[in-house]
Amino acid sequence: MFRFCIADTEHDWRQGTEQYNFIEHCLASVDRQKQPWLIFLAHRVLGYSSDASYADEGSFAEPMGRESLQKLWQKYKVDIAIFGHVHNYERTCPIYQNICTNNEKHLYKGALNGTIHVAAGGAGASLSEFTPIQTKWSIFRDYDHGFVKLTAFDHSNLLFEYKKSRDGKVYDSFRISRDYRDILACTVDSCPSMTLAS
């Protein structure tokens, strides 16, 4: 019930590149009736991160990451974008263009109207510090080693869990519960613009 679209962050992902076209094809070709849960994966953070190194650059992500890709995530209604590279854990609200599209924190019902971004890089190296800057879009941060688990109970219910490596216990989680029609409904920039002439 999952479709995973994976980007290579060591190659150009900007519009017009071969990889951008590959990413769009992957997102566009999913049949949401058969694979209702659309997940974007990449190594470097292309979405949102409060890691100190990104904050020092003033970008909160890889340069031109979300500027190049967030309209694709929105258009194809990517549920969750998961990144590594920074050695910590962070989860955002469903977000589009730096604005939280849903104020819920643990039980999302209906359309998200944005993509939830997760940095899950708490493995393989020393941990990365967070910036002291408090962003409105950051819901949960953890400075520890851990991993995430996705469970699709059916076409309408998904459970996301963040577990710490040292004990395997859940420290952050959320659920998405929705009808298939919620994926079809238009949100900001998710459907072609219409005019009276069209």
PyMOL commands that place a pseudoatom at each C-alpha (Angstrom):
pseudoatom trace, name=CA, resn=MET, resi=1, chain=A, elem=C, hetatm=0, pos=[0.000, 0.000, 0.000]
pseudoatom trace, name=CA, resn=PHE, resi=2, chain=A, elem=C, hetatm=0, pos=[3.071, 2.255, -0.092]
pseudoatom trace, name=CA, resn=ARG, resi=3, chain=A, elem=C, hetatm=0, pos=[4.731, 3.985, -3.004]
pseudoatom trace, name=CA, resn=PHE, resi=4, chain=A, elem=C, hetatm=0, pos=[8.257, 5.190, -2.247]
pseudoatom trace, name=CA, resn=CYS, resi=5, chain=A, elem=C, hetatm=0, pos=[9.852, 7.757, -4.556]
pseudoatom trace, name=CA, resn=ILE, resi=6, chain=A, elem=C, hetatm=0, pos=[13.568, 8.111, -3.836]
pseudoatom trace, name=CA, resn=ALA, resi=7, chain=A, elem=C, hetatm=0, pos=[15.795, 11.005, -4.910]
pseudoatom trace, name=CA, resn=ASP, resi=8, chain=A, elem=C, hetatm=0, pos=[19.591, 11.099, -5.155]
pseudoatom trace, name=CA, resn=THR, resi=9, chain=A, elem=C, hetatm=0, pos=[20.657, 14.260, -3.337]
pseudoatom trace, name=CA, resn=GLU, resi=10, chain=A, elem=C, hetatm=0, pos=[24.151, 14.169, -4.822]
pseudoatom trace, name=CA, resn=HIS, resi=11, chain=A, elem=C, hetatm=0, pos=[22.743, 15.072, -8.247]
pseudoatom trace, name=CA, resn=ASP, resi=12, chain=A, elem=C, hetatm=0, pos=[20.792, 18.110, -9.436]
pseudoatom trace, name=CA, resn=TRP, resi=13, chain=A, elem=C, hetatm=0, pos=[17.107, 18.001, -8.505]
pseudoatom trace, name=CA, resn=ARG, resi=14, chain=A, elem=C, hetatm=0, pos=[16.083, 21.370, -9.976]
pseudoatom trace, name=CA, resn=GLN, resi=15, chain=A, elem=C, hetatm=0, pos=[13.294, 21.702, -12.543]
pseudoatom trace, name=CA, resn=GLY, resi=16, chain=A, elem=C, hetatm=0, pos=[14.409, 20.733, -16.037]
pseudoatom trace, name=CA, resn=THR, resi=17, chain=A, elem=C, hetatm=0, pos=[16.988, 18.191, -14.880]
pseudoatom trace, name=CA, resn=GLU, resi=18, chain=A, elem=C, hetatm=0, pos=[16.860, 14.482, -15.576]
pseudoatom trace, name=CA, resn=GLN, resi=19, chain=A, elem=C, hetatm=0, pos=[16.361, 13.727, -11.884]
pseudoatom trace, name=CA, resn=TYR, resi=20, chain=A, elem=C, hetatm=0, pos=[13.512, 16.237, -11.500]
pseudoatom trace, name=CA, resn=ASN, resi=21, chain=A, elem=C, hetatm=0, pos=[11.762, 14.522, -14.405]
pseudoatom trace, name=CA, resn=PHE, resi=22, chain=A, elem=C, hetatm=0, pos=[12.416, 11.122, -12.798]
pseudoatom trace, name=CA, resn=ILE, resi=23, chain=A, elem=C, hetatm=0, pos=[10.948, 12.312, -9.468]
pseudoatom trace, name=CA, resn=GLU, resi=24, chain=A, elem=C, hetatm=0, pos=[7.873, 13.768, -11.147]
pseudoatom trace, name=CA, resn=HIS, resi=25, chain=A, elem=C, hetatm=0, pos=[7.328, 10.582, -13.138]
pseudoatom trace, name=CA, resn=CYS, resi=26, chain=A, elem=C, hetatm=0, pos=[7.560, 8.492, -9.964]
pseudoatom trace, name=CA, resn=LEU, resi=27, chain=A, elem=C, hetatm=0, pos=[5.054, 10.710, -8.130]
pseudoatom trace, name=CA, resn=ALA, resi=28, chain=A, elem=C, hetatm=0, pos=[2.684, 11.036, -11.102]
pseudoatom trace, name=CA, resn=SER, resi=29, chain=A, elem=C, hetatm=0, pos=[2.599, 7.338, -11.987]
pseudoatom trace, name=CA, resn=VAL, resi=30, chain=A, elem=C, hetatm=0, pos=[1.312, 6.066, -8.649]
pseudoatom trace, name=CA, resn=ASP, resi=31, chain=A, elem=C, hetatm=0, pos=[-2.193, 4.594, -8.575]
pseudoatom trace, name=CA, resn=ARG, resi=32, chain=A, elem=C, hetatm=0, pos=[-3.499, 5.928, -5.257]
pseudoatom trace, name=CA, resn=GLN, resi=33, chain=A, elem=C, hetatm=0, pos=[-6.317, 3.365, -5.236]
pseudoatom trace, name=CA, resn=LYS, resi=34, chain=A, elem=C, hetatm=0, pos=[-3.703, 0.596, -4.995]
pseudoatom trace, name=CA, resn=GLN, resi=35, chain=A, elem=C, hetatm=0, pos=[-0.915, 2.526, -3.249]
pseudoatom trace, name=CA, resn=PRO, resi=36, chain=A, elem=C, hetatm=0, pos=[-2.661, 5.208, -1.192]
pseudoatom trace, name=CA, resn=TRP, resi=37, chain=A, elem=C, hetatm=0, pos=[0.394, 6.180, 0.877]
pseudoatom trace, name=CA, resn=LEU, resi=38, chain=A, elem=C, hetatm=0, pos=[2.951, 8.229, -1.056]
pseudoatom trace, name=CA, resn=ILE, resi=39, chain=A, elem=C, hetatm=0, pos=[6.352, 8.647, 0.631]
pseudoatom trace, name=CA, resn=PHE, resi=40, chain=A, elem=C, hetatm=0, pos=[9.292, 10.705, -0.661]
pseudoatom trace, name=CA, resn=LEU, resi=41, chain=A, elem=C, hetatm=0, pos=[12.793, 9.687, 0.504]
pseudoatom trace, name=CA, resn=ALA, resi=42, chain=A, elem=C, hetatm=0, pos=[16.191, 11.336, 0.128]
pseudoatom trace, name=CA, resn=HIS, resi=43, chain=A, elem=C, hetatm=0, pos=[19.474, 11.445, 2.001]
pseudoatom trace, name=CA, resn=ARG, resi=44, chain=A, elem=C, hetatm=0, pos=[20.087, 15.183, 2.417]
pseudoatom trace, name=CA, resn=VAL, resi=45, chain=A, elem=C, hetatm=0, pos=[17.238, 17.283, 3.786]
pseudoatom trace, name=CA, resn=LEU, resi=46, chain=A, elem=C, hetatm=0, pos=[15.401, 18.824, 0.846]
pseudoatom trace, name=CA, resn=GLY, resi=47, chain=A, elem=C, hetatm=0, pos=[12.426, 19.897, 2.957]
pseudoatom trace, name=CA, resn=TYR, resi=48, chain=A, elem=C, hetatm=0, pos=[12.636, 21.336, 6.479]
pseudoatom trace, name=CA, resn=SER, resi=49, chain=A, elem=C, hetatm=0, pos=[15.177, 20.831, 9.271]
pseudoatom trace, name=CA, resn=SER, resi=50, chain=A, elem=C, hetatm=0, pos=[16.096, 22.727, 12.433]
pseudoatom trace, name=CA, resn=ASP, resi=51, chain=A, elem=C, hetatm=0, pos=[19.601, 21.277, 12.399]
pseudoatom trace, name=CA, resn=ALA, resi=52, chain=A, elem=C, hetatm=0, pos=[22.103, 23.933, 13.496]
pseudoatom trace, name=CA, resn=SER, resi=53, chain=A, elem=C, hetatm=0, pos=[24.170, 23.667, 10.300]
pseudoatom trace, name=CA, resn=TYR, resi=54, chain=A, elem=C, hetatm=0, pos=[21.176, 24.424, 8.087]
pseudoatom trace, name=CA, resn=ALA, resi=55, chain=A, elem=C, hetatm=0, pos=[19.956, 27.201, 10.385]
pseudoatom trace, name=CA, resn=ASP, resi=56, chain=A, elem=C, hetatm=0, pos=[23.396, 28.850, 10.303]
pseudoatom trace, name=CA, resn=GLU, resi=57, chain=A, elem=C, hetatm=0, pos=[23.103, 28.991, 6.516]
pseudoatom trace, name=CA, resn=GLY, resi=58, chain=A, elem=C, hetatm=0, pos=[19.627, 30.505, 6.879]
pseudoatom trace, name=CA, resn=SER, resi=59, chain=A, elem=C, hetatm=0, pos=[18.054, 27.814, 4.714]
pseudoatom trace, name=CA, resn=PHE, resi=60, chain=A, elem=C, hetatm=0, pos=[16.724, 25.150, 7.131]
pseudoatom trace, name=CA, resn=ALA, resi=61, chain=A, elem=C, hetatm=0, pos=[17.424, 22.665, 4.286]
pseudoatom trace, name=CA, resn=GLU, resi=62, chain=A, elem=C, hetatm=0, pos=[19.705, 21.977, 1.355]
pseudoatom trace, name=CA, resn=PRO, resi=63, chain=A, elem=C, hetatm=0, pos=[19.901, 25.058, -0.895]
pseudoatom trace, name=CA, resn=MET, resi=64, chain=A, elem=C, hetatm=0, pos=[17.106, 25.084, -3.491]
pseudoatom trace, name=CA, resn=GLY, resi=65, chain=A, elem=C, hetatm=0, pos=[15.699, 21.831, -2.093]
pseudoatom trace, name=CA, resn=ARG, resi=66, chain=A, elem=C, hetatm=0, pos=[12.148, 22.688, -1.231]
pseudoatom trace, name=CA, resn=GLU, resi=67, chain=A, elem=C, hetatm=0, pos=[12.116, 25.639, -3.672]
pseudoatom trace, name=CA, resn=SER, resi=68, chain=A, elem=C, hetatm=0, pos=[12.552, 23.117, -6.480]
pseudoatom trace, name=CA, resn=LEU, resi=69, chain=A, elem=C, hetatm=0, pos=[10.421, 20.249, -5.177]
pseudoatom trace, name=CA, resn=GLN, resi=70, chain=A, elem=C, hetatm=0, pos=[7.657, 21.396, -2.857]
pseudoatom trace, name=CA, resn=LYS, resi=71, chain=A, elem=C, hetatm=0, pos=[5.241, 22.169, -5.694]
pseudoatom trace, name=CA, resn=LEU, resi=72, chain=A, elem=C, hetatm=0, pos=[5.695, 18.555, -6.836]
pseudoatom trace, name=CA, resn=TRP, resi=73, chain=A, elem=C, hetatm=0, pos=[5.069, 17.247, -3.299]
pseudoatom trace, name=CA, resn=GLN, resi=74, chain=A, elem=C, hetatm=0, pos=[1.937, 19.382, -3.137]
pseudoatom trace, name=CA, resn=LYS, resi=75, chain=A, elem=C, hetatm=0, pos=[0.675, 18.590, -6.632]
pseudoatom trace, name=CA, resn=TYR, resi=76, chain=A, elem=C, hetatm=0, pos=[0.921, 14.832, -6.102]
pseudoatom trace, name=CA, resn=LYS, resi=77, chain=A, elem=C, hetatm=0, pos=[-0.077, 14.955, -2.418]
pseudoatom trace, name=CA, resn=VAL, resi=78, chain=A, elem=C, hetatm=0, pos=[3.020, 13.362, -0.923]
pseudoatom trace, name=CA, resn=ASP, resi=79, chain=A, elem=C, hetatm=0, pos=[2.038, 12.271, 2.576]
pseudoatom trace, name=CA, resn=ILE, resi=80, chain=A, elem=C, hetatm=0, pos=[5.478, 12.146, 4.208]
pseudoatom trace, name=CA, resn=ALA, resi=81, chain=A, elem=C, hetatm=0, pos=[8.977, 13.195, 3.107]
pseudoatom trace, name=CA, resn=ILE, resi=82, chain=A, elem=C, hetatm=0, pos=[11.744, 11.425, 5.050]
pseudoatom trace, name=CA, resn=PHE, resi=83, chain=A, elem=C, hetatm=0, pos=[15.378, 12.530, 5.057]
pseudoatom trace, name=CA, resn=GLY, resi=84, chain=A, elem=C, hetatm=0, pos=[18.629, 11.549, 6.760]
pseudoatom trace, name=CA, resn=HIS, resi=85, chain=A, elem=C, hetatm=0, pos=[22.025, 13.275, 6.709]
pseudoatom trace, name=CA, resn=VAL, resi=86, chain=A, elem=C, hetatm=0, pos=[21.502, 15.244, 9.930]
pseudoatom trace, name=CA, resn=HIS, resi=87, chain=A, elem=C, hetatm=0, pos=[22.000, 12.965, 12.910]
pseudoatom trace, name=CA, resn=ASN, resi=88, chain=A, elem=C, hetatm=0, pos=[18.911, 13.718, 14.948]
pseudoatom trace, name=CA, resn=TYR, resi=89, chain=A, elem=C, hetatm=0, pos=[15.133, 13.341, 14.673]
pseudoatom trace, name=CA, resn=GLU, resi=90, chain=A, elem=C, hetatm=0, pos=[12.607, 16.022, 13.810]
pseudoatom trace, name=CA, resn=ARG, resi=91, chain=A, elem=C, hetatm=0, pos=[9.014, 16.059, 12.565]
pseudoatom trace, name=CA, resn=THR, resi=92, chain=A, elem=C, hetatm=0, pos=[7.136, 18.971, 11.063]
pseudoatom trace, name=CA, resn=CYS, resi=93, chain=A, elem=C, hetatm=0, pos=[3.480, 19.782, 10.738]
pseudoatom trace, name=CA, resn=PRO, resi=94, chain=A, elem=C, hetatm=0, pos=[1.917, 19.134, 7.330]
pseudoatom trace, name=CA, resn=ILE, resi=95, chain=A, elem=C, hetatm=0, pos=[3.488, 22.083, 5.536]
pseudoatom trace, name=CA, resn=TYR, resi=96, chain=A, elem=C, hetatm=0, pos=[3.494, 23.923, 2.245]
pseudoatom trace, name=CA, resn=GLN, resi=97, chain=A, elem=C, hetatm=0, pos=[5.392, 27.129, 1.427]
pseudoatom trace, name=CA, resn=ASN, resi=98, chain=A, elem=C, hetatm=0, pos=[6.567, 27.486, 5.067]
pseudoatom trace, name=CA, resn=ILE, resi=99, chain=A, elem=C, hetatm=0, pos=[2.985, 27.436, 6.388]
pseudoatom trace, name=CA, resn=CYS, resi=100, chain=A, elem=C, hetatm=0, pos=[1.460, 24.665, 8.500]
pseudoatom trace, name=CA, resn=THR, resi=101, chain=A, elem=C, hetatm=0, pos=[-1.636, 23.473, 6.651]
pseudoatom trace, name=CA, resn=ASN, resi=102, chain=A, elem=C, hetatm=0, pos=[-3.044, 21.542, 9.606]
pseudoatom trace, name=CA, resn=ASN, resi=103, chain=A, elem=C, hetatm=0, pos=[-2.717, 22.357, 13.315]
pseudoatom trace, name=CA, resn=GLU, resi=104, chain=A, elem=C, hetatm=0, pos=[-3.230, 18.790, 14.534]
pseudoatom trace, name=CA, resn=LYS, resi=105, chain=A, elem=C, hetatm=0, pos=[-0.193, 17.061, 16.010]
pseudoatom trace, name=CA, resn=HIS, resi=106, chain=A, elem=C, hetatm=0, pos=[-1.035, 13.371, 16.440]
pseudoatom trace, name=CA, resn=LEU, resi=107, chain=A, elem=C, hetatm=0, pos=[-4.266, 12.417, 14.621]
pseudoatom trace, name=CA, resn=TYR, resi=108, chain=A, elem=C, hetatm=0, pos=[-4.749, 13.798, 11.129]
pseudoatom trace, name=CA, resn=LYS, resi=109, chain=A, elem=C, hetatm=0, pos=[-8.211, 13.267, 9.682]
pseudoatom trace, name=CA, resn=GLY, resi=110, chain=A, elem=C, hetatm=0, pos=[-9.006, 13.995, 6.068]
pseudoatom trace, name=CA, resn=ALA, resi=111, chain=A, elem=C, hetatm=0, pos=[-6.733, 15.867, 3.695]
pseudoatom trace, name=CA, resn=LEU, resi=112, chain=A, elem=C, hetatm=0, pos=[-3.336, 16.983, 5.019]
pseudoatom trace, name=CA, resn=ASN, resi=113, chain=A, elem=C, hetatm=0, pos=[-3.129, 19.830, 2.476]
pseudoatom trace, name=CA, resn=GLY, resi=114, chain=A, elem=C, hetatm=0, pos=[0.650, 19.670, 2.812]
pseudoatom trace, name=CA, resn=THR, resi=115, chain=A, elem=C, hetatm=0, pos=[3.494, 17.211, 3.384]
pseudoatom trace, name=CA, resn=ILE, resi=116, chain=A, elem=C, hetatm=0, pos=[4.841, 16.072, 6.773]
pseudoatom trace, name=CA, resn=HIS, resi=117, chain=A, elem=C, hetatm=0, pos=[8.651, 16.289, 6.742]
pseudoatom trace, name=CA, resn=VAL, resi=118, chain=A, elem=C, hetatm=0, pos=[10.794, 14.026, 8.907]
pseudoatom trace, name=CA, resn=ALA, resi=119, chain=A, elem=C, hetatm=0, pos=[14.537, 14.106, 9.497]
pseudoatom trace, name=CA, resn=ALA, resi=120, chain=A, elem=C, hetatm=0, pos=[15.386, 10.611, 10.703]
pseudoatom trace, name=CA, resn=GLY, resi=121, chain=A, elem=C, hetatm=0, pos=[19.165, 10.588, 10.610]
pseudoatom trace, name=CA, resn=GLY, resi=122, chain=A, elem=C, hetatm=0, pos=[19.870, 9.480, 14.157]
pseudoatom trace, name=CA, resn=ALA, resi=123, chain=A, elem=C, hetatm=0, pos=[22.217, 6.668, 13.196]
pseudoatom trace, name=CA, resn=GLY, resi=124, chain=A, elem=C, hetatm=0, pos=[25.715, 6.059, 11.954]
pseudoatom trace, name=CA, resn=ALA, resi=125, chain=A, elem=C, hetatm=0, pos=[27.601, 9.029, 13.388]
pseudoatom trace, name=CA, resn=SER, resi=126, chain=A, elem=C, hetatm=0, pos=[27.767, 11.507, 16.240]
pseudoatom trace, name=CA, resn=LEU, resi=127, chain=A, elem=C, hetatm=0, pos=[24.550, 13.430, 16.842]
pseudoatom trace, name=CA, resn=SER, resi=128, chain=A, elem=C, hetatm=0, pos=[23.872, 16.845, 15.271]
pseudoatom trace, name=CA, resn=GLU, resi=129, chain=A, elem=C, hetatm=0, pos=[22.839, 19.816, 17.404]
pseudoatom trace, name=CA, resn=PHE, resi=130, chain=A, elem=C, hetatm=0, pos=[19.576, 21.655, 16.815]
pseudoatom trace, name=CA, resn=THR, resi=131, chain=A, elem=C, hetatm=0, pos=[19.427, 25.411, 16.412]
pseudoatom trace, name=CA, resn=PRO, resi=132, chain=A, elem=C, hetatm=0, pos=[17.966, 27.328, 19.383]
pseudoatom trace, name=CA, resn=ILE, resi=133, chain=A, elem=C, hetatm=0, pos=[15.659, 29.060, 16.893]
pseudoatom trace, name=CA, resn=GLN, resi=134, chain=A, elem=C, hetatm=0, pos=[12.096, 27.879, 17.454]
pseudoatom trace, name=CA, resn=THR, resi=135, chain=A, elem=C, hetatm=0, pos=[10.311, 27.407, 14.144]
pseudoatom trace, name=CA, resn=LYS, resi=136, chain=A, elem=C, hetatm=0, pos=[6.527, 27.300, 13.929]
pseudoatom trace, name=CA, resn=TRP, resi=137, chain=A, elem=C, hetatm=0, pos=[6.606, 24.198, 11.757]
pseudoatom trace, name=CA, resn=SER, resi=138, chain=A, elem=C, hetatm=0, pos=[8.712, 21.983, 14.049]
pseudoatom trace, name=CA, resn=ILE, resi=139, chain=A, elem=C, hetatm=0, pos=[6.468, 19.697, 16.123]
pseudoatom trace, name=CA, resn=PHE, resi=140, chain=A, elem=C, hetatm=0, pos=[8.912, 17.231, 17.690]
pseudoatom trace, name=CA, resn=ARG, resi=141, chain=A, elem=C, hetatm=0, pos=[12.718, 17.171, 18.008]
pseudoatom trace, name=CA, resn=ASP, resi=142, chain=A, elem=C, hetatm=0, pos=[14.929, 14.529, 19.577]
pseudoatom trace, name=CA, resn=TYR, resi=143, chain=A, elem=C, hetatm=0, pos=[18.695, 14.551, 20.016]
pseudoatom trace, name=CA, resn=ASP, resi=144, chain=A, elem=C, hetatm=0, pos=[19.226, 10.797, 20.109]
pseudoatom trace, name=CA, resn=HIS, resi=145, chain=A, elem=C, hetatm=0, pos=[19.730, 7.719, 17.946]
pseudoatom trace, name=CA, resn=GLY, resi=146, chain=A, elem=C, hetatm=0, pos=[16.537, 6.202, 16.579]
pseudoatom trace, name=CA, resn=PHE, resi=147, chain=A, elem=C, hetatm=0, pos=[14.523, 4.993, 13.616]
pseudoatom trace, name=CA, resn=VAL, resi=148, chain=A, elem=C, hetatm=0, pos=[11.033, 5.317, 12.156]
pseudoatom trace, name=CA, resn=LYS, resi=149, chain=A, elem=C, hetatm=0, pos=[8.389, 2.729, 11.394]
pseudoatom trace, name=CA, resn=LEU, resi=150, chain=A, elem=C, hetatm=0, pos=[5.420, 3.065, 9.045]
pseudoatom trace, name=CA, resn=THR, resi=151, chain=A, elem=C, hetatm=0, pos=[2.373, 0.799, 9.366]
pseudoatom trace, name=CA, resn=ALA, resi=152, chain=A, elem=C, hetatm=0, pos=[-0.501, 0.906, 6.889]
pseudoatom trace, name=CA, resn=PHE, resi=153, chain=A, elem=C, hetatm=0, pos=[-3.461, -0.822, 8.504]
pseudoatom trace, name=CA, resn=ASP, resi=154, chain=A, elem=C, hetatm=0, pos=[-5.524, -0.381, 5.343]
pseudoatom trace, name=CA, resn=HIS, resi=155, chain=A, elem=C, hetatm=0, pos=[-6.084, 2.120, 2.534]
pseudoatom trace, name=CA, resn=SER, resi=156, chain=A, elem=C, hetatm=0, pos=[-7.366, 4.740, 4.988]
pseudoatom trace, name=CA, resn=ASN, resi=157, chain=A, elem=C, hetatm=0, pos=[-5.287, 4.406, 8.159]
pseudoatom trace, name=CA, resn=LEU, resi=158, chain=A, elem=C, hetatm=0, pos=[-1.553, 4.869, 8.624]
pseudoatom trace, name=CA, resn=LEU, resi=159, chain=A, elem=C, hetatm=0, pos=[0.573, 4.873, 11.793]
pseudoatom trace, name=CA, resn=PHE, resi=160, chain=A, elem=C, hetatm=0, pos=[3.974, 6.592, 11.918]
pseudoatom trace, name=CA, resn=GLU, resi=161, chain=A, elem=C, hetatm=0, pos=[6.266, 5.853, 14.883]
pseudoatom trace, name=CA, resn=TYR, resi=162, chain=A, elem=C, hetatm=0, pos=[9.666, 7.159, 15.941]
pseudoatom trace, name=CA, resn=LYS, resi=163, chain=A, elem=C, hetatm=0, pos=[11.518, 4.740, 18.222]
pseudoatom trace, name=CA, resn=LYS, resi=164, chain=A, elem=C, hetatm=0, pos=[14.779, 5.177, 20.087]
pseudoatom trace, name=CA, resn=SER, resi=165, chain=A, elem=C, hetatm=0, pos=[17.488, 2.660, 19.271]
pseudoatom trace, name=CA, resn=ARG, resi=166, chain=A, elem=C, hetatm=0, pos=[18.458, 2.100, 22.896]
pseudoatom trace, name=CA, resn=ASP, resi=167, chain=A, elem=C, hetatm=0, pos=[15.094, 0.702, 24.029]
pseudoatom trace, name=CA, resn=GLY, resi=168, chain=A, elem=C, hetatm=0, pos=[12.838, 0.361, 20.960]
pseudoatom trace, name=CA, resn=LYS, resi=169, chain=A, elem=C, hetatm=0, pos=[10.107, 2.391, 22.663]
pseudoatom trace, name=CA, resn=VAL, resi=170, chain=A, elem=C, hetatm=0, pos=[7.929, 4.900, 20.786]
pseudoatom trace, name=CA, resn=TYR, resi=171, chain=A, elem=C, hetatm=0, pos=[8.801, 8.524, 21.560]
pseudoatom trace, name=CA, resn=ASP, resi=172, chain=A, elem=C, hetatm=0, pos=[6.829, 10.257, 18.823]
pseudoatom trace, name=CA, resn=SER, resi=173, chain=A, elem=C, hetatm=0, pos=[3.930, 9.091, 16.691]
pseudoatom trace, name=CA, resn=PHE, resi=174, chain=A, elem=C, hetatm=0, pos=[1.007, 10.221, 14.599]
pseudoatom trace, name=CA, resn=ARG, resi=175, chain=A, elem=C, hetatm=0, pos=[-1.858, 8.675, 12.665]
pseudoatom trace, name=CA, resn=ILE, resi=176, chain=A, elem=C, hetatm=0, pos=[-3.445, 9.631, 9.379]
pseudoatom trace, name=CA, resn=SER, resi=177, chain=A, elem=C, hetatm=0, pos=[-7.064, 8.617, 8.858]
pseudoatom trace, name=CA, resn=ARG, resi=178, chain=A, elem=C, hetatm=0, pos=[-8.774, 9.538, 5.615]
pseudoatom trace, name=CA, resn=ASP, resi=179, chain=A, elem=C, hetatm=0, pos=[-11.133, 8.520, 2.870]
pseudoatom trace, name=CA, resn=TYR, resi=180, chain=A, elem=C, hetatm=0, pos=[-9.878, 8.002, -0.675]
pseudoatom trace, name=CA, resn=ARG, resi=181, chain=A, elem=C, hetatm=0, pos=[-11.781, 11.132, -1.760]
pseudoatom trace, name=CA, resn=ASP, resi=182, chain=A, elem=C, hetatm=0, pos=[-9.442, 13.204, 0.436]
pseudoatom trace, name=CA, resn=ILE, resi=183, chain=A, elem=C, hetatm=0, pos=[-6.588, 12.370, -1.954]
pseudoatom trace, name=CA, resn=LEU, resi=184, chain=A, elem=C, hetatm=0, pos=[-8.624, 13.445, -4.978]
pseudoatom trace, name=CA, resn=ALA, resi=185, chain=A, elem=C, hetatm=0, pos=[-9.743, 16.801, -3.561]
pseudoatom trace, name=CA, resn=CYS, resi=186, chain=A, elem=C, hetatm=0, pos=[-7.862, 19.879, -4.735]
pseudoatom trace, name=CA, resn=THR, resi=187, chain=A, elem=C, hetatm=0, pos=[-5.765, 21.969, -2.360]
pseudoatom trace, name=CA, resn=VAL, resi=188, chain=A, elem=C, hetatm=0, pos=[-3.514, 24.961, -2.997]
pseudoatom trace, name=CA, resn=ASP, resi=189, chain=A, elem=C, hetatm=0, pos=[-1.322, 24.145, -6.039]
pseudoatom trace, name=CA, resn=SER, resi=190, chain=A, elem=C, hetatm=0, pos=[-2.419, 20.485, -6.140]
pseudoatom trace, name=CA, resn=CYS, resi=191, chain=A, elem=C, hetatm=0, pos=[-4.684, 20.778, -9.190]
pseudoatom trace, name=CA, resn=PRO, resi=192, chain=A, elem=C, hetatm=0, pos=[-4.281, 22.671, -12.474]
pseudoatom trace, name=CA, resn=SER, resi=193, chain=A, elem=C, hetatm=0, pos=[-5.396, 26.279, -12.247]
pseudoatom trace, name=CA, resn=MET, resi=194, chain=A, elem=C, hetatm=0, pos=[-8.690, 27.008, -13.963]
pseudoatom trace, name=CA, resn=THR, resi=195, chain=A, elem=C, hetatm=0, pos=[-10.077, 30.152, -15.532]
pseudoatom trace, name=CA, resn=LEU, resi=196, chain=A, elem=C, hetatm=0, pos=[-13.568, 30.943, -16.732]
pseudoatom trace, name=CA, resn=ALA, resi=197, chain=A, elem=C, hetatm=0, pos=[-12.286, 30.431, -20.281]
pseudoatom trace, name=CA, resn=SER, resi=198, chain=A, elem=C, hetatm=0, pos=[-11.133, 26.887, -19.528]
for i in range(1, 198): cmd.bond("trace and resi %d" % i, "trace and resi %d" % (i + 1))
show_as sticks, trace
zoom trace
